[in-house]
Amino acid sequence: MGVLHAVKTTMELPDTIFRQTKALAARKGIPLRQVVVEALAQYLKADKETAGDKPWLRAFQNVKKDQGLARELRELERRIVESCEQVNPEGWE
């Protein structure tokens, strides 16, 4: 993993997390900072992959393999978005 610029920082960690991380670094024979950088990079990658997820779609992750169901799911999503964009003026009174 290439790092262009490094930033020095100080942070507080729970003692148990620090000890477990330090032990992991020792077992792997790598610096503690490398374990932290790799863990943060993995966390950020996972977050980026799910950032565009819509909660109601998580249950249908495997639907994309079935084109008929995928088409229905796209239509369902379109209808949800469309209905969320409509404002009922009576609700604002």
PDB file of N, CA, C and O in Angstrom:
ATOM      1  N   MET A   1       0.863  -1.172   0.000  1.00  0.00           N
ATOM      2  CA  MET A   1       0.000   0.000   0.000  1.00  0.00           C
ATOM      3  C   MET A   1       0.906   1.231   0.000  1.00  0.00           C
ATOM      4  O   MET A   1       1.683   1.424   0.935  1.00  0.00           O
ATOM      5  N   GLY A   2       0.816   2.057  -1.028  1.00  0.00           N
ATOM      6  CA  GLY A   2       1.633   3.245  -1.111  1.00  0.00           C
ATOM      7  C   GLY A   2       0.995   4.422  -0.401  1.00  0.00           C
ATOM      8  O   GLY A   2      -0.198   4.686  -0.546  1.00  0.00           O
ATOM      9  N   VAL A   3       1.807   5.120   0.365  1.00  0.00           N
ATOM     10  CA  VAL A   3       1.319   6.292   1.078  1.00  0.00           C
ATOM     11  C   VAL A   3       2.119   7.482   0.580  1.00  0.00           C
ATOM     12  O   VAL A   3       3.347   7.490   0.662  1.00  0.00           O
ATOM     13  N   LEU A   4       1.422   8.489   0.063  1.00  0.00           N
ATOM     14  CA  LEU A   4       2.109   9.660  -0.453  1.00  0.00           C
ATOM     15  C   LEU A   4       2.565  10.578   0.661  1.00  0.00           C
ATOM     16  O   LEU A   4       3.698  11.059   0.653  1.00  0.00           O
ATOM     17  N   HIS A   5       1.692  10.820   1.613  1.00  0.00           N
ATOM     18  CA  HIS A   5       2.018  11.712   2.713  1.00  0.00           C
ATOM     19  C   HIS A   5       1.593  11.043   4.012  1.00  0.00           C
ATOM     20  O   HIS A   5       0.561  10.374   4.067  1.00  0.00           O
ATOM     21  N   ALA A   6       2.381  11.223   5.040  1.00  0.00           N
ATOM     22  CA  ALA A   6       2.029  10.677   6.350  1.00  0.00           C
ATOM     23  C   ALA A   6       1.692  11.831   7.282  1.00  0.00           C
ATOM     24  O   ALA A   6       2.290  12.903   7.204  1.00  0.00           O
ATOM     25  N   VAL A   7       0.744  11.602   8.147  1.00  0.00           N
ATOM     26  CA  VAL A   7       0.330  12.593   9.128  1.00  0.00           C
ATOM     27  C   VAL A   7       0.505  11.972  10.501  1.00  0.00           C
ATOM     28  O   VAL A   7       0.053  10.854  10.750  1.00  0.00           O
ATOM     29  N   LYS A   8       1.150  12.687  11.372  1.00  0.00           N
ATOM     30  CA  LYS A   8       1.300  12.223  12.743  1.00  0.00           C
ATOM     31  C   LYS A   8       0.099  12.680  13.543  1.00  0.00           C
ATOM     32  O   LYS A   8      -0.326  13.832  13.449  1.00  0.00           O
ATOM     33  N   THR A   9      -0.449  11.760  14.339  1.00  0.00           N
ATOM     34  CA  THR A   9      -1.611  12.115  15.146  1.00  0.00           C
ATOM     35  C   THR A   9      -1.565  11.367  16.466  1.00  0.00           C
ATOM     36  O   THR A   9      -0.846  10.380  16.621  1.00  0.00           O
ATOM     37  N   THR A  10      -2.336  11.852  17.397  1.00  0.00           N
ATOM     38  CA  THR A  10      -2.458  11.199  18.692  1.00  0.00           C
ATOM     39  C   THR A  10      -3.928  10.878  18.896  1.00  0.00           C
ATOM     40  O   THR A  10      -4.800  11.701  18.616  1.00  0.00           O
ATOM     41  N   MET A  11      -4.194   9.683  19.382  1.00  0.00           N
ATOM     42  CA  MET A  11      -5.584   9.320  19.662  1.00  0.00           C
ATOM     43  C   MET A  11      -5.633   8.422  20.876  1.00  0.00           C
ATOM     44  O   MET A  11      -4.661   7.754  21.229  1.00  0.00           O
ATOM     45  N   GLU A  12      -6.790   8.425  21.502  1.00  0.00           N
ATOM     46  CA  GLU A  12      -7.005   7.554  22.651  1.00  0.00           C
ATOM     47  C   GLU A  12      -7.727   6.310  22.185  1.00  0.00           C
ATOM     48  O   GLU A  12      -8.715   6.387  21.455  1.00  0.00           O
ATOM     49  N   LEU A  13      -7.223   5.151  22.614  1.00  0.00           N
ATOM     50  CA  LEU A  13      -7.842   3.874  22.290  1.00  0.00           C
ATOM     51  C   LEU A  13      -8.165   3.142  23.576  1.00  0.00           C
ATOM     52  O   LEU A  13      -7.453   3.291  24.569  1.00  0.00           O
ATOM     53  N   PRO A  14      -9.219   2.359  23.574  1.00  0.00           N
ATOM     54  CA  PRO A  14      -9.467   1.518  24.741  1.00  0.00           C
ATOM     55  C   PRO A  14      -8.266   0.581  24.936  1.00  0.00           C
ATOM     56  O   PRO A  14      -7.687   0.093  23.965  1.00  0.00           O
ATOM     57  N   ASP A  15      -7.910   0.343  26.171  1.00  0.00           N
ATOM     58  CA  ASP A  15      -6.736  -0.466  26.483  1.00  0.00           C
ATOM     59  C   ASP A  15      -6.782  -1.837  25.806  1.00  0.00           C
ATOM     60  O   ASP A  15      -5.775  -2.300  25.270  1.00  0.00           O
ATOM     61  N   THR A  16      -7.937  -2.481  25.830  1.00  0.00           N
ATOM     62  CA  THR A  16      -8.031  -3.824  25.241  1.00  0.00           C
ATOM     63  C   THR A  16      -7.793  -3.794  23.731  1.00  0.00           C
ATOM     64  O   THR A  16      -7.149  -4.691  23.187  1.00  0.00           O
ATOM     65  N   ILE A  17      -8.309  -2.771  23.056  1.00  0.00           N
ATOM     66  CA  ILE A  17      -8.098  -2.645  21.603  1.00  0.00           C
ATOM     67  C   ILE A  17      -6.620  -2.421  21.326  1.00  0.00           C
ATOM     68  O   ILE A  17      -6.057  -3.031  20.416  1.00  0.00           O
ATOM     69  N   PHE A  18      -5.991  -1.551  22.103  1.00  0.00           N
ATOM     70  CA  PHE A  18      -4.566  -1.280  21.907  1.00  0.00           C
ATOM     71  C   PHE A  18      -3.745  -2.545  22.090  1.00  0.00           C
ATOM     72  O   PHE A  18      -2.881  -2.848  21.267  1.00  0.00           O
ATOM     73  N   ARG A  19      -4.007  -3.291  23.167  1.00  0.00           N
ATOM     74  CA  ARG A  19      -3.231  -4.504  23.447  1.00  0.00           C
ATOM     75  C   ARG A  19      -3.435  -5.561  22.363  1.00  0.00           C
ATOM     76  O   ARG A  19      -2.482  -6.219  21.944  1.00  0.00           O
ATOM     77  N   GLN A  20      -4.674  -5.720  21.914  1.00  0.00           N
ATOM     78  CA  GLN A  20      -4.942  -6.709  20.861  1.00  0.00           C
ATOM     79  C   GLN A  20      -4.267  -6.311  19.546  1.00  0.00           C
ATOM     80  O   GLN A  20      -3.744  -7.163  18.827  1.00  0.00           O
ATOM     81  N   THR A  21      -4.283  -5.026  19.242  1.00  0.00           N
ATOM     82  CA  THR A  21      -3.656  -4.540  18.014  1.00  0.00           C
ATOM     83  C   THR A  21      -2.144  -4.684  18.080  1.00  0.00           C
ATOM     84  O   THR A  21      -1.506  -5.080  17.105  1.00  0.00           O
ATOM     85  N   LYS A  22      -1.581  -4.365  19.225  1.00  0.00           N
ATOM     86  CA  LYS A  22      -0.138  -4.495  19.414  1.00  0.00           C
ATOM     87  C   LYS A  22       0.283  -5.962  19.320  1.00  0.00           C
ATOM     88  O   LYS A  22       1.320  -6.274  18.733  1.00  0.00           O
ATOM     89  N   ALA A  23      -0.513  -6.860  19.895  1.00  0.00           N
ATOM     90  CA  ALA A  23      -0.213  -8.292  19.829  1.00  0.00           C
ATOM     91  C   ALA A  23      -0.304  -8.795  18.379  1.00  0.00           C
ATOM     92  O   ALA A  23       0.521  -9.602  17.950  1.00  0.00           O
ATOM     93  N   LEU A  24      -1.296  -8.321  17.634  1.00  0.00           N
ATOM     94  CA  LEU A  24      -1.440  -8.702  16.233  1.00  0.00           C
ATOM     95  C   LEU A  24      -0.216  -8.263  15.434  1.00  0.00           C
ATOM     96  O   LEU A  24       0.313  -9.025  14.624  1.00  0.00           O
ATOM     97  N   ALA A  25       0.221  -7.049  15.665  1.00  0.00           N
ATOM     98  CA  ALA A  25       1.403  -6.536  14.968  1.00  0.00           C
ATOM     99  C   ALA A  25       2.622  -7.399  15.285  1.00  0.00           C
ATOM    100  O   ALA A  25       3.415  -7.716  14.398  1.00  0.00           O
ATOM    101  N   ALA A  26       2.765  -7.772  16.549  1.00  0.00           N
ATOM    102  CA  ALA A  26       3.905  -8.610  16.948  1.00  0.00           C
ATOM    103  C   ALA A  26       3.826  -9.983  16.277  1.00  0.00           C
ATOM    104  O   ALA A  26       4.835 -10.496  15.793  1.00  0.00           O
ATOM    105  N   ARG A  27       2.630 -10.579  16.249  1.00  0.00           N
ATOM    106  CA  ARG A  27       2.471 -11.898  15.608  1.00  0.00           C
ATOM    107  C   ARG A  27       2.796 -11.848  14.124  1.00  0.00           C
ATOM    108  O   ARG A  27       3.382 -12.781  13.575  1.00  0.00           O
ATOM    109  N   LYS A  28       2.413 -10.755  13.481  1.00  0.00           N
ATOM    110  CA  LYS A  28       2.650 -10.610  12.042  1.00  0.00           C
ATOM    111  C   LYS A  28       4.052 -10.089  11.732  1.00  0.00           C
ATOM    112  O   LYS A  28       4.518 -10.156  10.595  1.00  0.00           O
ATOM    113  N   GLY A  29       4.710  -9.570  12.762  1.00  0.00           N
ATOM    114  CA  GLY A  29       6.054  -9.022  12.557  1.00  0.00           C
ATOM    115  C   GLY A  29       6.048  -7.727  11.774  1.00  0.00           C
ATOM    116  O   GLY A  29       6.967  -7.458  11.001  1.00  0.00           O
ATOM    117  N   ILE A  30       5.004  -6.915  11.974  1.00  0.00           N
ATOM    118  CA  ILE A  30       4.896  -5.634  11.277  1.00  0.00           C
ATOM    119  C   ILE A  30       4.701  -4.530  12.313  1.00  0.00           C
ATOM    120  O   ILE A  30       4.283  -4.799  13.439  1.00  0.00           O
ATOM    121  N   PRO A  31       5.003  -3.292  11.936  1.00  0.00           N
ATOM    122  CA  PRO A  31       4.825  -2.189  12.882  1.00  0.00           C
ATOM    123  C   PRO A  31       3.350  -1.981  13.248  1.00  0.00           C
ATOM    124  O   PRO A  31       2.452  -2.257  12.452  1.00  0.00           O
ATOM    125  N   LEU A  32       3.130  -1.500  14.443  1.00  0.00           N
ATOM    126  CA  LEU A  32       1.778  -1.205  14.932  1.00  0.00           C
ATOM    127  C   LEU A  32       1.071  -0.244  13.988  1.00  0.00           C
ATOM    128  O   LEU A  32      -0.109  -0.429  13.690  1.00  0.00           O
ATOM    129  N   ARG A  33       1.768   0.771  13.518  1.00  0.00           N
ATOM    130  CA  ARG A  33       1.139   1.750  12.626  1.00  0.00           C
ATOM    131  C   ARG A  33       0.643   1.095  11.337  1.00  0.00           C
ATOM    132  O   ARG A  33      -0.368   1.524  10.782  1.00  0.00           O
ATOM    133  N   GLN A  34       1.339   0.062  10.850  1.00  0.00           N
ATOM    134  CA  GLN A  34       0.904  -0.627   9.636  1.00  0.00           C
ATOM    135  C   GLN A  34      -0.407  -1.374   9.875  1.00  0.00           C
ATOM    136  O   GLN A  34      -1.282  -1.389   9.010  1.00  0.00           O
ATOM    137  N   VAL A  35      -0.542  -1.992  11.045  1.00  0.00           N
ATOM    138  CA  VAL A  35      -1.795  -2.674  11.382  1.00  0.00           C
ATOM    139  C   VAL A  35      -2.932  -1.666  11.409  1.00  0.00           C
ATOM    140  O   VAL A  35      -4.010  -1.926  10.876  1.00  0.00           O
ATOM    141  N   VAL A  36      -2.696  -0.522  12.026  1.00  0.00           N
ATOM    142  CA  VAL A  36      -3.740   0.502  12.134  1.00  0.00           C
ATOM    143  C   VAL A  36      -4.100   1.045  10.749  1.00  0.00           C
ATOM    144  O   VAL A  36      -5.281   1.198  10.440  1.00  0.00           O
ATOM    145  N   VAL A  37      -3.114   1.333   9.924  1.00  0.00           N
ATOM    146  CA  VAL A  37      -3.363   1.864   8.582  1.00  0.00           C
ATOM    147  C   VAL A  37      -4.145   0.846   7.748  1.00  0.00           C
ATOM    148  O   VAL A  37      -5.109   1.207   7.072  1.00  0.00           O
ATOM    149  N   GLU A  38      -3.732  -0.423   7.793  1.00  0.00           N
ATOM    150  CA  GLU A  38      -4.429  -1.454   7.021  1.00  0.00           C
ATOM    151  C   GLU A  38      -5.865  -1.644   7.509  1.00  0.00           C
ATOM    152  O   GLU A  38      -6.779  -1.827   6.704  1.00  0.00           O
ATOM    153  N   ALA A  39      -6.061  -1.601   8.822  1.00  0.00           N
ATOM    154  CA  ALA A  39      -7.413  -1.762   9.376  1.00  0.00           C
ATOM    155  C   ALA A  39      -8.301  -0.596   8.963  1.00  0.00           C
ATOM    156  O   ALA A  39      -9.455  -0.797   8.584  1.00  0.00           O
ATOM    157  N   LEU A  40      -7.769   0.624   9.035  1.00  0.00           N
ATOM    158  CA  LEU A  40      -8.562   1.793   8.627  1.00  0.00           C
ATOM    159  C   LEU A  40      -8.866   1.766   7.137  1.00  0.00           C
ATOM    160  O   LEU A  40      -9.972   2.108   6.720  1.00  0.00           O
ATOM    161  N   ALA A  41      -7.889   1.359   6.334  1.00  0.00           N
ATOM    162  CA  ALA A  41      -8.102   1.277   4.888  1.00  0.00           C
ATOM    163  C   ALA A  41      -9.197   0.262   4.569  1.00  0.00           C
ATOM    164  O   ALA A  41     -10.051   0.511   3.718  1.00  0.00           O
ATOM    165  N   GLN A  42      -9.169  -0.884   5.254  1.00  0.00           N
ATOM    166  CA  GLN A  42     -10.190  -1.910   5.040  1.00  0.00           C
ATOM    167  C   GLN A  42     -11.564  -1.396   5.464  1.00  0.00           C
ATOM    168  O   GLN A  42     -12.554  -1.629   4.770  1.00  0.00           O
ATOM    169  N   TYR A  43     -11.631  -0.703   6.591  1.00  0.00           N
ATOM    170  CA  TYR A  43     -12.895  -0.150   7.080  1.00  0.00           C
ATOM    171  C   TYR A  43     -13.452   0.876   6.095  1.00  0.00           C
ATOM    172  O   TYR A  43     -14.646   0.869   5.794  1.00  0.00           O
ATOM    173  N   LEU A  44     -12.592   1.753   5.599  1.00  0.00           N
ATOM    174  CA  LEU A  44     -13.027   2.784   4.660  1.00  0.00           C
ATOM    175  C   LEU A  44     -13.479   2.183   3.336  1.00  0.00           C
ATOM    176  O   LEU A  44     -14.439   2.662   2.734  1.00  0.00           O
ATOM    177  N   LYS A  45     -12.793   1.132   2.876  1.00  0.00           N
ATOM    178  CA  LYS A  45     -13.186   0.464   1.636  1.00  0.00           C
ATOM    179  C   LYS A  45     -14.564  -0.169   1.788  1.00  0.00           C
ATOM    180  O   LYS A  45     -15.408  -0.046   0.900  1.00  0.00           O
ATOM    181  N   ALA A  46     -14.793  -0.847   2.911  1.00  0.00           N
ATOM    182  CA  ALA A  46     -16.084  -1.480   3.156  1.00  0.00           C
ATOM    183  C   ALA A  46     -17.185  -0.433   3.241  1.00  0.00           C
ATOM    184  O   ALA A  46     -18.288  -0.645   2.736  1.00  0.00           O
ATOM    185  N   ASP A  47     -16.891   0.695   3.878  1.00  0.00           N
ATOM    186  CA  ASP A  47     -17.880   1.760   4.000  1.00  0.00           C
ATOM    187  C   ASP A  47     -18.200   2.353   2.633  1.00  0.00           C
ATOM    188  O   ASP A  47     -19.358   2.647   2.335  1.00  0.00           O
ATOM    189  N   LYS A  48     -17.183   2.528   1.810  1.00  0.00           N
ATOM    190  CA  LYS A  48     -17.386   3.092   0.469  1.00  0.00           C
ATOM    191  C   LYS A  48     -18.235   2.155  -0.381  1.00  0.00           C
ATOM    192  O   LYS A  48     -19.078   2.604  -1.158  1.00  0.00           O
ATOM    193  N   GLU A  49     -18.008   0.846  -0.232  1.00  0.00           N
ATOM    194  CA  GLU A  49     -18.764  -0.131  -1.017  1.00  0.00           C
ATOM    195  C   GLU A  49     -20.239  -0.145  -0.648  1.00  0.00           C
ATOM    196  O   GLU A  49     -21.086  -0.458  -1.485  1.00  0.00           O
ATOM    197  N   THR A  50     -20.551   0.190   0.595  1.00  0.00           N
ATOM    198  CA  THR A  50     -21.952   0.161   1.024  1.00  0.00           C
ATOM    199  C   THR A  50     -22.570   1.552   1.097  1.00  0.00           C
ATOM    200  O   THR A  50     -23.741   1.684   1.452  1.00  0.00           O
ATOM    201  N   ALA A  51     -21.807   2.586   0.770  1.00  0.00           N
ATOM    202  CA  ALA A  51     -22.305   3.958   0.895  1.00  0.00           C
ATOM    203  C   ALA A  51     -23.531   4.205   0.026  1.00  0.00           C
ATOM    204  O   ALA A  51     -24.423   4.955   0.422  1.00  0.00           O
ATOM    205  N   GLY A  52     -23.590   3.588  -1.154  1.00  0.00           N
ATOM    206  CA  GLY A  52     -24.714   3.815  -2.044  1.00  0.00           C
ATOM    207  C   GLY A  52     -25.872   2.860  -1.793  1.00  0.00           C
ATOM    208  O   GLY A  52     -26.906   2.942  -2.455  1.00  0.00           O
ATOM    209  N   ASP A  53     -25.698   1.961  -0.843  1.00  0.00           N
ATOM    210  CA  ASP A  53     -26.769   1.001  -0.556  1.00  0.00           C
ATOM    211  C   ASP A  53     -28.018   1.696  -0.050  1.00  0.00           C
ATOM    212  O   ASP A  53     -27.966   2.709   0.648  1.00  0.00           O
ATOM    213  N   LYS A  54     -29.112   1.123  -0.422  1.00  0.00           N
ATOM    214  CA  LYS A  54     -30.404   1.577   0.094  1.00  0.00           C
ATOM    215  C   LYS A  54     -30.885   0.483   1.028  1.00  0.00           C
ATOM    216  O   LYS A  54     -30.873  -0.689   0.649  1.00  0.00           O
ATOM    217  N   PRO A  55     -31.306   0.825   2.234  1.00  0.00           N
ATOM    218  CA  PRO A  55     -31.664  -0.205   3.221  1.00  0.00           C
ATOM    219  C   PRO A  55     -32.648  -1.230   2.705  1.00  0.00           C
ATOM    220  O   PRO A  55     -32.525  -2.412   3.026  1.00  0.00           O
ATOM    221  N   TRP A  56     -33.632  -0.806   1.905  1.00  0.00           N
ATOM    222  CA  TRP A  56     -34.632  -1.754   1.438  1.00  0.00           C
ATOM    223  C   TRP A  56     -34.088  -2.702   0.370  1.00  0.00           C
ATOM    224  O   TRP A  56     -34.749  -3.684   0.033  1.00  0.00           O
ATOM    225  N   LEU A  57     -32.892  -2.428  -0.170  1.00  0.00           N
ATOM    226  CA  LEU A  57     -32.328  -3.286  -1.196  1.00  0.00           C
ATOM    227  C   LEU A  57     -31.409  -4.369  -0.633  1.00  0.00           C
ATOM    228  O   LEU A  57     -31.098  -5.333  -1.333  1.00  0.00           O
ATOM    229  N   ARG A  58     -30.974  -4.229   0.607  1.00  0.00           N
ATOM    230  CA  ARG A  58     -30.022  -5.189   1.172  1.00  0.00           C
ATOM    231  C   ARG A  58     -30.555  -6.617   1.162  1.00  0.00           C
ATOM    232  O   ARG A  58     -29.791  -7.567   0.992  1.00  0.00           O
ATOM    233  N   ALA A  59     -31.847  -6.767   1.339  1.00  0.00           N
ATOM    234  CA  ALA A  59     -32.437  -8.107   1.355  1.00  0.00           C
ATOM    235  C   ALA A  59     -32.431  -8.738  -0.031  1.00  0.00           C
ATOM    236  O   ALA A  59     -32.625  -9.947  -0.156  1.00  0.00           O
ATOM    237  N   PHE A  60     -32.214  -7.945  -1.068  1.00  0.00           N
ATOM    238  CA  PHE A  60     -32.294  -8.441  -2.443  1.00  0.00           C
ATOM    239  C   PHE A  60     -30.937  -8.435  -3.148  1.00  0.00           C
ATOM    240  O   PHE A  60     -30.881  -8.223  -4.359  1.00  0.00           O
ATOM    241  N   GLN A  61     -29.855  -8.661  -2.425  1.00  0.00           N
ATOM    242  CA  GLN A  61     -28.514  -8.578  -3.006  1.00  0.00           C
ATOM    243  C   GLN A  61     -28.300  -9.573  -4.144  1.00  0.00           C
ATOM    244  O   GLN A  61     -27.583  -9.268  -5.098  1.00  0.00           O
ATOM    245  N   ASN A  62     -28.903 -10.744  -4.062  1.00  0.00           N
ATOM    246  CA  ASN A  62     -28.682 -11.772  -5.084  1.00  0.00           C
ATOM    247  C   ASN A  62     -29.676 -11.690  -6.239  1.00  0.00           C
ATOM    248  O   ASN A  62     -29.613 -12.492  -7.171  1.00  0.00           O
ATOM    249  N   VAL A  63     -30.573 -10.747  -6.183  1.00  0.00           N
ATOM    250  CA  VAL A  63     -31.610 -10.626  -7.210  1.00  0.00           C
ATOM    251  C   VAL A  63     -31.008 -10.243  -8.555  1.00  0.00           C
ATOM    252  O   VAL A  63     -31.562 -10.592  -9.598  1.00  0.00           O
ATOM    253  N   LYS A  64     -29.895  -9.541  -8.551  1.00  0.00           N
ATOM    254  CA  LYS A  64     -29.306  -9.058  -9.799  1.00  0.00           C
ATOM    255  C   LYS A  64     -29.002 -10.200 -10.768  1.00  0.00           C
ATOM    256  O   LYS A  64     -28.906  -9.972 -11.974  1.00  0.00           O
ATOM    257  N   LYS A  65     -28.851 -11.406 -10.268  1.00  0.00           N
ATOM    258  CA  LYS A  65     -28.555 -12.552 -11.126  1.00  0.00           C
ATOM    259  C   LYS A  65     -29.778 -12.973 -11.938  1.00  0.00           C
ATOM    260  O   LYS A  65     -29.636 -13.578 -13.000  1.00  0.00           O
ATOM    261  N   ASP A  66     -30.962 -12.663 -11.454  1.00  0.00           N
ATOM    262  CA  ASP A  66     -32.209 -13.002 -12.138  1.00  0.00           C
ATOM    263  C   ASP A  66     -32.721 -11.736 -12.819  1.00  0.00           C
ATOM    264  O   ASP A  66     -33.182 -10.811 -12.151  1.00  0.00           O
ATOM    265  N   GLN A  67     -32.639 -11.696 -14.147  1.00  0.00           N
ATOM    266  CA  GLN A  67     -32.971 -10.481 -14.880  1.00  0.00           C
ATOM    267  C   GLN A  67     -34.417 -10.034 -14.677  1.00  0.00           C
ATOM    268  O   GLN A  67     -34.681  -8.835 -14.584  1.00  0.00           O
ATOM    269  N   GLY A  68     -35.362 -10.981 -14.606  1.00  0.00           N
ATOM    270  CA  GLY A  68     -36.761 -10.616 -14.394  1.00  0.00           C
ATOM    271  C   GLY A  68     -36.957  -9.951 -13.044  1.00  0.00           C
ATOM    272  O   GLY A  68     -37.622  -8.921 -12.940  1.00  0.00           O
ATOM    273  N   LEU A  69     -36.372 -10.548 -12.006  1.00  0.00           N
ATOM    274  CA  LEU A  69     -36.475  -9.957 -10.672  1.00  0.00           C
ATOM    275  C   LEU A  69     -35.712  -8.644 -10.595  1.00  0.00           C
ATOM    276  O   LEU A  69     -36.143  -7.710  -9.918  1.00  0.00           O
ATOM    277  N   ALA A  70     -34.593  -8.571 -11.278  1.00  0.00           N
ATOM    278  CA  ALA A  70     -33.809  -7.336 -11.274  1.00  0.00           C
ATOM    279  C   ALA A  70     -34.626  -6.201 -11.892  1.00  0.00           C
ATOM    280  O   ALA A  70     -34.603  -5.075 -11.396  1.00  0.00           O
ATOM    281  N   ARG A  71     -35.335  -6.496 -12.955  1.00  0.00           N
ATOM    282  CA  ARG A  71     -36.181  -5.484 -13.606  1.00  0.00           C
ATOM    283  C   ARG A  71     -37.283  -5.024 -12.652  1.00  0.00           C
ATOM    284  O   ARG A  71     -37.557  -3.830 -12.534  1.00  0.00           O
ATOM    285  N   GLU A  72     -37.913  -5.990 -11.971  1.00  0.00           N
ATOM    286  CA  GLU A  72     -38.956  -5.643 -11.005  1.00  0.00           C
ATOM    287  C   GLU A  72     -38.395  -4.810  -9.855  1.00  0.00           C
ATOM    288  O   GLU A  72     -39.046  -3.884  -9.372  1.00  0.00           O
ATOM    289  N   LEU A  73     -37.203  -5.143  -9.431  1.00  0.00           N
ATOM    290  CA  LEU A  73     -36.569  -4.404  -8.338  1.00  0.00           C
ATOM    291  C   LEU A  73     -36.272  -2.964  -8.756  1.00  0.00           C
ATOM    292  O   LEU A  73     -36.469  -2.034  -7.974  1.00  0.00           O
ATOM    293  N   ARG A  74     -35.800  -2.785  -9.988  1.00  0.00           N
ATOM    294  CA  ARG A  74     -35.549  -1.422 -10.486  1.00  0.00           C
ATOM    295  C   ARG A  74     -36.855  -0.621 -10.511  1.00  0.00           C
ATOM    296  O   ARG A  74     -36.871   0.557 -10.154  1.00  0.00           O
ATOM    297  N   GLU A  75     -37.934  -1.260 -10.928  1.00  0.00           N
ATOM    298  CA  GLU A  75     -39.235  -0.582 -10.964  1.00  0.00           C
ATOM    299  C   GLU A  75     -39.682  -0.231  -9.546  1.00  0.00           C
ATOM    300  O   GLU A  75     -40.194   0.862  -9.306  1.00  0.00           O
ATOM    301  N   LEU A  76     -39.489  -1.145  -8.622  1.00  0.00           N
ATOM    302  CA  LEU A  76     -39.842  -0.885  -7.223  1.00  0.00           C
ATOM    303  C   LEU A  76     -39.044   0.293  -6.680  1.00  0.00           C
ATOM    304  O   LEU A  76     -39.595   1.177  -6.023  1.00  0.00           O
ATOM    305  N   GLU A  77     -37.752   0.301  -6.955  1.00  0.00           N
ATOM    306  CA  GLU A  77     -36.911   1.409  -6.494  1.00  0.00           C
ATOM    307  C   GLU A  77     -37.373   2.728  -7.108  1.00  0.00           C
ATOM    308  O   GLU A  77     -37.422   3.746  -6.418  1.00  0.00           O
ATOM    309  N   ARG A  78     -37.714   2.720  -8.404  1.00  0.00           N
ATOM    310  CA  ARG A  78     -38.186   3.932  -9.074  1.00  0.00           C
ATOM    311  C   ARG A  78     -39.452   4.449  -8.399  1.00  0.00           C
ATOM    312  O   ARG A  78     -39.595   5.650  -8.170  1.00  0.00           O
ATOM    313  N   ARG A  79     -40.370   3.535  -8.083  1.00  0.00           N
ATOM    314  CA  ARG A  79     -41.618   3.945  -7.444  1.00  0.00           C
ATOM    315  C   ARG A  79     -41.378   4.495  -6.038  1.00  0.00           C
ATOM    316  O   ARG A  79     -42.026   5.457  -5.627  1.00  0.00           O
ATOM    317  N   ILE A  80     -40.456   3.891  -5.310  1.00  0.00           N
ATOM    318  CA  ILE A  80     -40.148   4.384  -3.958  1.00  0.00           C
ATOM    319  C   ILE A  80     -39.576   5.792  -4.036  1.00  0.00           C
ATOM    320  O   ILE A  80     -39.995   6.684  -3.299  1.00  0.00           O
ATOM    321  N   VAL A  81     -38.620   5.982  -4.930  1.00  0.00           N
ATOM    322  CA  VAL A  81     -38.003   7.310  -5.088  1.00  0.00           C
ATOM    323  C   VAL A  81     -39.055   8.325  -5.516  1.00  0.00           C
ATOM    324  O   VAL A  81     -39.111   9.434  -4.986  1.00  0.00           O
ATOM    325  N   GLU A  82     -39.878   7.945  -6.468  1.00  0.00           N
ATOM    326  CA  GLU A  82     -40.925   8.847  -6.961  1.00  0.00           C
ATOM    327  C   GLU A  82     -41.885   9.237  -5.843  1.00  0.00           C
ATOM    328  O   GLU A  82     -42.236  10.409  -5.711  1.00  0.00           O
ATOM    329  N   SER A  83     -42.309   8.277  -5.046  1.00  0.00           N
ATOM    330  CA  SER A  83     -43.260   8.592  -3.977  1.00  0.00           C
ATOM    331  C   SER A  83     -42.619   9.429  -2.875  1.00  0.00           C
ATOM    332  O   SER A  83     -43.299  10.219  -2.220  1.00  0.00           O
ATOM    333  N   CYS A  84     -41.310   9.260  -2.667  1.00  0.00           N
ATOM    334  CA  CYS A  84     -40.625  10.053  -1.639  1.00  0.00           C
ATOM    335  C   CYS A  84     -40.420  11.494  -2.079  1.00  0.00           C
ATOM    336  O   CYS A  84     -40.228  12.378  -1.244  1.00  0.00           O
ATOM    337  N   GLU A  85     -40.460  11.736  -3.383  1.00  0.00           N
ATOM    338  CA  GLU A  85     -40.269  13.091  -3.891  1.00  0.00           C
ATOM    339  C   GLU A  85     -41.554  13.905  -3.861  1.00  0.00           C
ATOM    340  O   GLU A  85     -41.511  15.128  -3.989  1.00  0.00           O
ATOM    341  N   GLN A  86     -42.693  13.248  -3.695  1.00  0.00           N
ATOM    342  CA  GLN A  86     -43.963  13.948  -3.681  1.00  0.00           C
ATOM    343  C   GLN A  86     -44.222  14.511  -2.302  1.00  0.00           C
ATOM    344  O   GLN A  86     -43.987  13.846  -1.294  1.00  0.00           O
ATOM    345  N   VAL A  87     -44.707  15.739  -2.260  1.00  0.00           N
ATOM    346  CA  VAL A  87     -44.999  16.399  -1.006  1.00  0.00           C
ATOM    347  C   VAL A  87     -46.502  16.638  -0.929  1.00  0.00           C
ATOM    348  O   VAL A  87     -47.116  17.157  -1.861  1.00  0.00           O
ATOM    349  N   ASN A  88     -47.073  16.248   0.197  1.00  0.00           N
ATOM    350  CA  ASN A  88     -48.493  16.485   0.427  1.00  0.00           C
ATOM    351  C   ASN A  88     -48.626  17.842   1.112  1.00  0.00           C
ATOM    352  O   ASN A  88     -48.221  17.983   2.265  1.00  0.00           O
ATOM    353  N   PRO A  89     -49.191  18.855   0.423  1.00  0.00           N
ATOM    354  CA  PRO A  89     -49.292  20.202   1.000  1.00  0.00           C
ATOM    355  C   PRO A  89     -50.086  20.232   2.318  1.00  0.00           C
ATOM    356  O   PRO A  89     -49.813  21.052   3.194  1.00  0.00           O
ATOM    357  N   GLU A  90     -51.060  19.338   2.446  1.00  0.00           N
ATOM    358  CA  GLU A  90     -51.854  19.309   3.682  1.00  0.00           C
ATOM    359  C   GLU A  90     -50.998  18.896   4.880  1.00  0.00           C
ATOM    360  O   GLU A  90     -51.278  19.291   6.011  1.00  0.00           O
ATOM    361  N   GLY A  91     -49.987  18.128   4.638  1.00  0.00           N
ATOM    362  CA  GLY A  91     -49.104  17.688   5.717  1.00  0.00           C
ATOM    363  C   GLY A  91     -48.242  18.804   6.290  1.00  0.00           C
ATOM    364  O   GLY A  91     -47.682  18.657   7.376  1.00  0.00           O
ATOM    365  N   TRP A  92     -48.128  19.917   5.573  1.00  0.00           N
ATOM    366  CA  TRP A  92     -47.292  21.032   6.005  1.00  0.00           C
ATOM    367  C   TRP A  92     -48.080  22.116   6.713  1.00  0.00           C
ATOM    368  O   TRP A  92     -47.511  23.131   7.115  1.00  0.00           O
ATOM    369  N   GLU A  93     -49.361  21.921   6.871  1.00  0.00           N
ATOM    370  CA  GLU A  93     -50.178  22.955   7.528  1.00  0.00           C
ATOM    371  C   GLU A  93     -50.104  22.830   9.014  1.00  0.00           C
ATOM    372  O   GLU A  93     -50.727  23.614   9.731  1.00  0.00           O
TER     373      GLU A  93
END
